[in-house]
Amino acid sequence: MRSRLDSHSLALFAAVAESLSFRQAAETLHMSQPPLSRAIRELEERLALRLFERDTRGVALTPAGRELLPRARRILRLLREAEEALAALAAPEPAVLRLGLTNAVEPGWFEGMVARICAARPALAVRTVSAASPKLVRLLRAQRLDAAFVALPTESAGLAVQELDRQPMVVALCSSHRLARKRGLRLGDLQGEPLFWFERARQPAFFDHCQAVFTRHGYAPATVREPLDHHVLLGEVAAGRALALLPRSFISLKRAGVSYRALREGDELAVGIGLALAPEQAALQALLLRCARPQRTRASAGPPRQKTSPPRA
């Protein structure tokens, strides 16, 4: 007789319970929403209890769901710790760790991480490479990197990818711009305004994701080619040449003449940050997850979500 609870069901439940959104949980789990909703419904049927209240206003935990959540977190944490302990015994770590860091987010996201890796493994030398995520994926596949923190979505077939963070997009604009007088903005407010934007070749998957959001909201940006250097970009924004949409971490980059405003559709345009590496590198994955940005655990108290990308046709 099958147990009414299992680790897979608990992981799906925890993802929905942490975000209180089936759509956001499905994105985090790298699956579509209907199978997730079906799995939660089947879990509720096995338990003969409702775990979530669903109505037009959103999703909320029932008393049973609130009772289960801390236990699910504890069980999933113990399973991860067991896997990490066994993985450390199964595969030795390299003497040199070649680590890729995406340049899609502000470098402060990675602050202190290399020091934490070296503290955890004093004999391990760490060499970092900063580049666009598609390039980091190519280096991983060519075995010129051991692991990489990449922006999501990024095409990553054949790699194990674990999302650690999601950063909503915000609007960066000249402080004297008329829109800077508003506390928050919508894509419709940006209509007709020049917008710095990257070329599709630089990050195809994320470009297409954003384009789909723009189309859904009837927004047709008047794009200006985006400078590759973030400091040059902010200088151009301060000069009033165009607006920019940037991950929220860029707010920490203070620049005279630049203001940041929340974007209502910012969550839909959010950029993820994920750890990518070969599926068999479980010990290295465990080390990097322990040393990755501490805010990850506050942003999502549940377990990181893993995907091993299938080969694409």
Summary of the structure (lengths in Angstrom):
residues: 313
radius of gyration: 20.9
end to end distance: 38.8
largest distance: 68.0
contacts: 943
relative contact order: 0.17
helix: 44%
strand: 24%
